[in-house]
Amino acid sequence: MKKEIPNKDSPLLKDKNGDFIQNRCVNKLRAEVLKEKTTQEDALEYLKKNTAEIYELPEGFQLKGIAILGVPPVYLGLKIKKKEIVFYFHKPCFGIYLMKIKATDEDFAYIRANSKLVKF
């Protein structure tokens, strides 16, 4: 079976065998790093204290075309008034980074439709 070639905006890339893989380069998001080399527990505490809504992400969830890496469960938070998404990301060989990016209403709608709202 022939694999379809993704368009230039696709989150898919090819590995060394020519198979398609998800784009995992978080640097492409141009995120502001809030905290380097943190833990999932500390990142979640930050989300609880500083965001209006927290979502549990399904495995393989993509944020603006980038696969979010982490040991499940992985969460992100929305700052509605500031139009920001706060999330943590596991950078292989570097650890967990807490980051934030600017968001649109469409980004919020995508997250709400494709992940699970959680209450702590």
C-alpha positions, 0 to 999 in steps of 0.5 A: 500500500502506498503512503500518502505524502503530507502537505507542507503544513502537515505535522508528519515527517519521515523517519530514516526508513521513510515512514511517517512520524509525528513532529515533536520539535517543541521549539517550533512553537516559539514557546516562552519557557517558564521553568526548566527541568521541572517535574510533572507534579510541580508543573501540574501545581503551577497549572492548578494555581495559574490557569482557568481550565486544565485539560488531560491530553490524550496520547498523541495529542498535537498542539499547533501540529506538535506532538506533546510528549510526556508520561501519561497523564499529561495536562495543559492549562488555559489562561482565557483572558490572556489568551495563553496555553500553558503546558509541560513538555518532556524534552528527551535528554533534557527533562520536563519544561513548563512553557506557554504560548499565545492562543486563539479562540480556535486553539481553545476550541480545538483543545476543548473538543479533543481533550478532557476537562479535569477538576482537581 
